[in-house]
Amino acid sequence: MDDKESVERLWRSARFLPQSVRLLGTRYRALFLAYARQAFSTGQSRDVADAMAFIDFMFRQNRLGLLPPEQRALLHDKRELRRRFWLRRHGEAVSAVEKWRVLQWLNF
């Protein structure tokens, strides 16, 4: 994956991480590009999948010292996204599925 595509993913997923992006500031770009080297998103809701997987990536990084306000922002954005979407992992690929679509398929 080239840098141009990674930067496009960065800005598309930033729409779903308003508080996290604001608090991480300039570190967001470097951290997201590190995440983008490890995973790729698929499906209709690729931007959401990237946002959700990025949050998981941030909490798995032991060497990264997140400040308490940054942790709260990430958790807030994660809660907002999880209300509406499920994250699926398939090896390095991630995808997001809207919860109402799953219920629609099950005829609820």
LOSEDREN-252342 format. One record per atom (N, C-alpha, C): residue number from 1; atom name; z, y, x. Coordinates in pm, whole numbers, plus 50000, padded with zeros to 5 digits. Atoms other than C-alpha are relative to their C-alpha. Example, Ala and Ser with C-alpha at 12.3 -4.5 7.8 and 13.67 -1.06 7.14 Angstrom:
<atoms>
+-----+----+-------+-------+-------+
:   i : at :     z :     y :     x :
+-----+----+-------+-------+-------+
:   1 :  N : 50000 : 49881 : 50089 :
:   1 : CA : 50780 : 49550 : 51230 :
:   1 :  C : 50000 : 50120 : 50090 :
:   2 :  N : 49994 : 49881 : 49918 :
:   2 : CA : 50714 : 49894 : 51367 :
:   2 :  C : 50073 : 50109 : 49923 :
+-----+----+-------+-------+-------+
</atoms>
This chain:
<atoms>
+-----+----+-------+-------+-------+
:   i : at :     z :     y :     x :
+-----+----+-------+-------+-------+
:   1 :  N : 50000 : 49883 : 50085 :
:   1 : CA : 50000 : 50000 : 50000 :
:   1 :  C : 50000 : 50124 : 50090 :
:   2 :  N : 50007 : 49880 : 49917 :
:   2 : CA : 49908 : 50338 : 50140 :
:   2 :  C : 50102 : 50104 : 49954 :
:   3 :  N : 49900 : 49897 : 50027 :
:   3 : CA : 50129 : 50643 : 50151 :
:   3 :  C : 49967 : 50082 : 49876 :
:   4 :  N : 50040 : 49920 : 50116 :
:   4 : CA : 49927 : 50830 : 49888 :
:   4 :  C : 50044 : 49932 : 49870 :
:   5 :  N : 49960 : 50075 : 50120 :
:   5 : CA : 49989 : 50557 : 49630 :
:   5 :  C : 50152 : 49998 : 49985 :
:   6 :  N : 49853 : 50000 : 50005 :
:   6 : CA : 50359 : 50540 : 49721 :
:   6 :  C : 50053 : 50135 : 49953 :
:   7 :  N : 49955 : 49867 : 50042 :
:   7 : CA : 50396 : 50916 : 49676 :
:   7 :  C : 49972 : 50021 : 49852 :
:   8 :  N : 50028 : 49991 : 50145 :
:   8 : CA : 50227 : 50895 : 49334 :
:   8 :  C : 50106 : 49924 : 49922 :
:   9 :  N : 49894 : 50078 : 50066 :
:   9 : CA : 50475 : 50622 : 49236 :
:   9 :  C : 50131 : 50077 : 50002 :
:  10 :  N : 49878 : 49922 : 49985 :
:  10 : CA : 50757 : 50842 : 49365 :
:  10 :  C : 50010 : 50106 : 49892 :
:  11 :  N : 49995 : 49890 : 50097 :
:  11 : CA : 50668 : 51136 : 49141 :
:  11 :  C : 49996 : 49949 : 49857 :
:  12 :  N : 50004 : 50055 : 50137 :
:  12 : CA : 50588 : 50922 : 48834 :
:  12 :  C : 50138 : 49945 : 49961 :
:  13 :  N : 49869 : 50055 : 50034 :
:  13 : CA : 50924 : 50744 : 48852 :
:  13 :  C : 50108 : 50107 : 49997 :
:  14 :  N : 49900 : 49891 : 49998 :
:  14 : CA : 51112 : 51070 : 48921 :
:  14 :  C : 50025 : 50056 : 49860 :
:  15 :  N : 49982 : 49951 : 50139 :
:  15 : CA : 51056 : 51167 : 48555 :
:  15 :  C : 50110 : 49925 : 49928 :
:  16 :  N : 49899 : 50084 : 50067 :
:  16 : CA : 51292 : 50884 : 48455 :
:  16 :  C : 50134 : 50002 : 50072 :
:  17 :  N : 49877 : 49992 : 49922 :
:  17 : CA : 51560 : 50972 : 48713 :
:  17 :  C : 50041 : 50146 : 50019 :
:  18 :  N : 49979 : 49855 : 49983 :
:  18 : CA : 51634 : 51340 : 48644 :
:  18 :  C : 50127 : 50036 : 50078 :
:  19 :  N : 49876 : 49965 : 49931 :
:  19 : CA : 51996 : 51350 : 48758 :
:  19 :  C : 50002 : 49949 : 50143 :
:  20 :  N : 50000 : 50059 : 49866 :
:  20 : CA : 51949 : 51120 : 49054 :
:  20 :  C : 49913 : 50080 : 50095 :
:  21 :  N : 50092 : 49924 : 49914 :
:  21 : CA : 51652 : 51312 : 49191 :
:  21 :  C : 50060 : 50135 : 50034 :
:  22 :  N : 49940 : 49869 : 49977 :
:  22 : CA : 51835 : 51641 : 49151 :
:  22 :  C : 50110 : 49991 : 50105 :
:  23 :  N : 49888 : 50011 : 49906 :
:  23 : CA : 52142 : 51519 : 49342 :
:  23 :  C : 49959 : 49943 : 50136 :
:  24 :  N : 50043 : 50054 : 49871 :
:  24 : CA : 51961 : 51318 : 49609 :
:  24 :  C : 49917 : 50102 : 50079 :
:  25 :  N : 50076 : 49893 : 49935 :
:  25 : CA : 51737 : 51616 : 49683 :
:  25 :  C : 49890 : 49946 : 50090 :
:  26 :  N : 50108 : 50037 : 49908 :
:  26 : CA : 51515 : 51574 : 49986 :
:  26 :  C : 50012 : 49854 : 50046 :
:  27 :  N : 49984 : 50141 : 49962 :
:  27 : CA : 51661 : 51228 : 50058 :
:  27 :  C : 49926 : 49908 : 49904 :
:  28 :  N : 50065 : 50085 : 50100 :
:  28 : CA : 51496 : 51097 : 49739 :
:  28 :  C : 49867 : 49947 : 50053 :
:  29 :  N : 50132 : 50042 : 49952 :
:  29 : CA : 51151 : 51089 : 49898 :
:  29 :  C : 50012 : 49889 : 50104 :
:  30 :  N : 49986 : 50100 : 49894 :
:  30 : CA : 51260 : 50896 : 50208 :
:  30 :  C : 50055 : 49869 : 49945 :
:  31 :  N : 49940 : 50121 : 50057 :
:  31 : CA : 51472 : 50652 : 50007 :
:  31 :  C : 49902 : 49927 : 49909 :
:  32 :  N : 50097 : 50066 : 50089 :
:  32 : CA : 51202 : 50587 : 49746 :
:  32 :  C : 49889 : 49935 : 50081 :
:  33 :  N : 50105 : 50059 : 49918 :
:  33 : CA : 50939 : 50527 : 50013 :
:  33 :  C : 50048 : 49873 : 50069 :
:  34 :  N : 49942 : 50124 : 49944 :
:  34 : CA : 51173 : 50271 : 50175 :
:  34 :  C : 50000 : 49891 : 49894 :
:  35 :  N : 50004 : 50097 : 50110 :
:  35 : CA : 51206 : 50100 : 49835 :
:  35 :  C : 49856 : 49954 : 49975 :
:  36 :  N : 50140 : 50031 : 50033 :
:  36 : CA : 50826 : 50116 : 49776 :
:  36 :  C : 49938 : 49904 : 50100 :
:  37 :  N : 50052 : 50095 : 49901 :
:  37 : CA : 50760 : 49923 : 50099 :
:  37 :  C : 50042 : 49857 : 49967 :
:  38 :  N : 49947 : 50133 : 50030 :
:  38 : CA : 50964 : 49631 : 49961 :
:  38 :  C : 49953 : 49942 : 49868 :
:  39 :  N : 50030 : 50048 : 50135 :
:  39 : CA : 50850 : 49609 : 49599 :
:  39 :  C : 49880 : 50074 : 49943 :
:  40 :  N : 50107 : 49933 : 50074 :
:  40 : CA : 50563 : 49688 : 49368 :
:  40 :  C : 50020 : 49974 : 49851 :
:  41 :  N : 49978 : 50009 : 50144 :
:  41 : CA : 50558 : 49745 : 48995 :
:  41 :  C : 49872 : 49955 : 49931 :
:  42 :  N : 50113 : 50049 : 50079 :
:  42 : CA : 50335 : 49582 : 48735 :
:  42 :  C : 50027 : 50028 : 49853 :
:  43 :  N : 49984 : 49988 : 50144 :
:  43 : CA : 50276 : 49603 : 48362 :
:  43 :  C : 49974 : 50140 : 49947 :
:  44 :  N : 50027 : 49874 : 50068 :
:  44 : CA : 50249 : 49885 : 48111 :
:  44 :  C : 50100 : 50109 : 50038 :
:  45 :  N : 49894 : 49903 : 49970 :
:  45 : CA : 50577 : 50055 : 48204 :
:  45 :  C : 50035 : 49997 : 50149 :
:  46 :  N : 49981 : 50008 : 49854 :
:  46 : CA : 50529 : 50059 : 48581 :
:  46 :  C : 50096 : 50105 : 50052 :
:  47 :  N : 49916 : 49891 : 49952 :
:  47 : CA : 50699 : 50394 : 48629 :
:  47 :  C : 50147 : 49973 : 49970 :
:  48 :  N : 49863 : 50034 : 50038 :
:  48 : CA : 51010 : 50280 : 48443 :
:  48 :  C : 50051 : 49886 : 50088 :
:  49 :  N : 49961 : 50113 : 49915 :
:  49 : CA : 51016 : 49954 : 48639 :
:  49 :  C : 50036 : 50049 : 50140 :
:  50 :  N : 49969 : 49945 : 49869 :
:  50 : CA : 51003 : 50149 : 48964 :
:  50 :  C : 50133 : 50075 : 49998 :
:  51 :  N : 49876 : 49924 : 50009 :
:  51 : CA : 51283 : 50378 : 48850 :
:  51 :  C : 50121 : 49907 : 49994 :
:  52 :  N : 49887 : 50092 : 50014 :
:  52 : CA : 51510 : 50090 : 48746 :
:  52 :  C : 50023 : 49919 : 50128 :
:  53 :  N : 49986 : 50078 : 49877 :
:  53 : CA : 51439 : 49884 : 49058 :
:  53 :  C : 50048 : 50088 : 50115 :
:  54 :  N : 49953 : 49908 : 49897 :
:  54 : CA : 51495 : 50191 : 49277 :
:  54 :  C : 50151 : 50018 : 49991 :
:  55 :  N : 49856 : 49986 : 50016 :
:  55 : CA : 51842 : 50235 : 49131 :
:  55 :  C : 50072 : 49876 : 50054 :
:  56 :  N : 49941 : 50123 : 49947 :
:  56 : CA : 51922 : 49870 : 49204 :
:  56 :  C : 49993 : 49998 : 50153 :
:  57 :  N : 50018 : 49992 : 49855 :
:  57 : CA : 51784 : 49918 : 49556 :
:  57 :  C : 50105 : 50091 : 50063 :
:  58 :  N : 49903 : 49904 : 49946 :
:  58 : CA : 52012 : 50217 : 49610 :
:  58 :  C : 50140 : 49940 : 50008 :
:  59 :  N : 49865 : 50059 : 50000 :
:  59 : CA : 52327 : 50023 : 49516 :
:  59 :  C : 50011 : 49879 : 50092 :
:  60 :  N : 49997 : 50113 : 49907 :
:  60 : CA : 52230 : 49728 : 49738 :
:  60 :  C : 50004 : 50044 : 50146 :
:  61 :  N : 50004 : 49950 : 49862 :
:  61 : CA : 52204 : 49947 : 50049 :
:  61 :  C : 50142 : 50026 : 50050 :
:  62 :  N : 49864 : 49987 : 49948 :
:  62 : CA : 52534 : 49896 : 50231 :
:  62 :  C : 50011 : 50112 : 50103 :
:  63 :  N : 49995 : 49900 : 49894 :
:  63 : CA : 52444 : 50130 : 50515 :
:  63 :  C : 49984 : 50142 : 49949 :
:  64 :  N : 50024 : 49869 : 50059 :
:  64 : CA : 52369 : 50416 : 50279 :
:  64 :  C : 50128 : 50049 : 49935 :
:  65 :  N : 49878 : 49945 : 50057 :
:  65 : CA : 52669 : 50632 : 50202 :
:  65 :  C : 49968 : 50095 : 49885 :
:  66 :  N : 50023 : 49915 : 50118 :
:  66 : CA : 52630 : 50762 : 49848 :
:  66 :  C : 50128 : 50074 : 49966 :
:  67 :  N : 49886 : 49921 : 50045 :
:  67 : CA : 52859 : 51042 : 49746 :
:  67 :  C : 50033 : 49966 : 49856 :
:  68 :  N : 49963 : 50033 : 50138 :
:  68 : CA : 53053 : 50993 : 49421 :
:  68 :  C : 49911 : 50069 : 49894 :
:  69 :  N : 50089 : 49941 : 50101 :
:  69 : CA : 52837 : 51249 : 49230 :
:  69 :  C : 49862 : 49933 : 49997 :
:  70 :  N : 50129 : 50070 : 49996 :
:  70 : CA : 52522 : 51067 : 49347 :
:  70 :  C : 50012 : 49865 : 49931 :
:  71 :  N : 49978 : 50128 : 50067 :
:  71 : CA : 52667 : 50734 : 49233 :
:  71 :  C : 50005 : 50018 : 49849 :
:  72 :  N : 49991 : 49974 : 50145 :
:  72 : CA : 52751 : 50881 : 48892 :
:  72 :  C : 49863 : 50033 : 49942 :
:  73 :  N : 50134 : 49965 : 50048 :
:  73 : CA : 52401 : 51026 : 48858 :
:  73 :  C : 49912 : 49875 : 49989 :
:  74 :  N : 50077 : 50123 : 50004 :
:  74 : CA : 52241 : 50693 : 48944 :
:  74 :  C : 50044 : 49911 : 49883 :
:  75 :  N : 49950 : 50082 : 50111 :
:  75 : CA : 52466 : 50511 : 48696 :
:  75 :  C : 49960 : 50058 : 49865 :
:  76 :  N : 50040 : 49935 : 50125 :
:  76 : CA : 52388 : 50766 : 48423 :
:  76 :  C : 49852 : 49972 : 49972 :
:  77 :  N : 50143 : 50026 : 50020 :
:  77 : CA : 52012 : 50732 : 48474 :
:  77 :  C : 49975 : 49853 : 49969 :
:  78 :  N : 50015 : 50144 : 50024 :
:  78 : CA : 52048 : 50353 : 48484 :
:  78 :  C : 50037 : 49965 : 49855 :
:  79 :  N : 49959 : 50026 : 50139 :
:  79 : CA : 52237 : 50349 : 48151 :
:  79 :  C : 49894 : 50049 : 49902 :
:  80 :  N : 50103 : 49945 : 50089 :
:  80 : CA : 51974 : 50570 : 47989 :
:  80 :  C : 49877 : 49910 : 49995 :
:  81 :  N : 50118 : 50086 : 49996 :
:  81 : CA : 51691 : 50344 : 48102 :
:  81 :  C : 50029 : 49863 : 49939 :
:  82 :  N : 49967 : 50133 : 50053 :
:  82 : CA : 51871 : 50020 : 48012 :
:  82 :  C : 50020 : 49999 : 49849 :
:  83 :  N : 49993 : 49996 : 50147 :
:  83 : CA : 51920 : 50137 : 47655 :
:  83 :  C : 49867 : 49963 : 49937 :
:  84 :  N : 50133 : 50017 : 50058 :
:  84 : CA : 51547 : 50113 : 47603 :
:  84 :  C : 49918 : 49890 : 50067 :
:  85 :  N : 50084 : 50093 : 49924 :
:  85 : CA : 51411 : 49875 : 47871 :
:  85 :  C : 50082 : 49888 : 50064 :
:  86 :  N : 49949 : 50109 : 49918 :
:  86 : CA : 51475 : 49543 : 48040 :
:  86 :  C : 49918 : 49997 : 50127 :
:  87 :  N : 50070 : 50012 : 49873 :
:  87 : CA : 51387 : 49499 : 48405 :
:  87 :  C : 49979 : 49852 : 50030 :
:  88 :  N : 50031 : 50138 : 49963 :
:  88 : CA : 51211 : 49178 : 48507 :
:  88 :  C : 49955 : 49997 : 50145 :
:  89 :  N : 50040 : 50016 : 49859 :
:  89 : CA : 51170 : 49058 : 48864 :
:  89 :  C : 49922 : 49870 : 50015 :
:  90 :  N : 50083 : 50116 : 49969 :
:  90 : CA : 50902 : 48821 : 48987 :
:  90 :  C : 49973 : 50006 : 50150 :
:  91 :  N : 50014 : 49986 : 49856 :
:  91 : CA : 50956 : 48797 : 49363 :
:  91 :  C : 50010 : 50147 : 50038 :
:  92 :  N : 50003 : 49859 : 49963 :
:  92 : CA : 50858 : 49137 : 49500 :
:  92 :  C : 49951 : 50090 : 49887 :
:  93 :  N : 50052 : 49923 : 50112 :
:  93 : CA : 50703 : 49244 : 49170 :
:  93 :  C : 50110 : 50028 : 49898 :
:  94 :  N : 49907 : 49963 : 50107 :
:  94 : CA : 50905 : 49430 : 48906 :
:  94 :  C : 49920 : 50053 : 49883 :
:  95 :  N : 50063 : 49946 : 50121 :
:  95 : CA : 50814 : 49511 : 48549 :
:  95 :  C : 50110 : 50035 : 49901 :
:  96 :  N : 49905 : 49958 : 50103 :
:  96 : CA : 50987 : 49678 : 48256 :
:  96 :  C : 49940 : 49968 : 49863 :
:  97 :  N : 50042 : 50035 : 50135 :
:  97 : CA : 50972 : 49561 : 47897 :
:  97 :  C : 50085 : 50079 : 49903 :
:  98 :  N : 49924 : 49926 : 50101 :
:  98 : CA : 51068 : 49779 : 47604 :
:  98 :  C : 50070 : 49902 : 49908 :
:  99 :  N : 49920 : 50091 : 50080 :
:  99 : CA : 51345 : 49616 : 47404 :
:  99 :  C : 49945 : 49985 : 49859 :
: 100 :  N : 50048 : 50010 : 50138 :
: 100 : CA : 51195 : 49698 : 47065 :
: 100 :  C : 49876 : 49912 : 49991 :
: 101 :  N : 50118 : 50087 : 50003 :
: 101 : CA : 50873 : 49515 : 47159 :
: 101 :  C : 50039 : 49853 : 49999 :
: 102 :  N : 49954 : 50138 : 50000 :
: 102 : CA : 51062 : 49197 : 47231 :
: 102 :  C : 50049 : 49963 : 49861 :
: 103 :  N : 49953 : 50027 : 50136 :
: 103 : CA : 51234 : 49222 : 46893 :
: 103 :  C : 49884 : 49992 : 49903 :
: 104 :  N : 50118 : 50003 : 50086 :
: 104 : CA : 50897 : 49291 : 46731 :
: 104 :  C : 49929 : 49865 : 50013 :
: 105 :  N : 50063 : 50130 : 49979 :
: 105 : CA : 50753 : 48974 : 46888 :
: 105 :  C : 50078 : 49888 : 49931 :
: 106 :  N : 49916 : 50101 : 50064 :
: 106 : CA : 51048 : 48779 : 46747 :
: 106 :  C : 50012 : 50020 : 49849 :
: 107 :  N : 50002 : 49968 : 50142 :
: 107 : CA : 50987 : 48931 : 46400 :
: 107 :  C : 50135 : 50045 : 49945 :
: 108 :  N : 49874 : 49943 : 50047 :
: 108 : CA : 51321 : 49114 : 46376 :
: 108 :  C : 49973 : 50140 : 49949 :
+-----+----+-------+-------+-------+
</atoms>
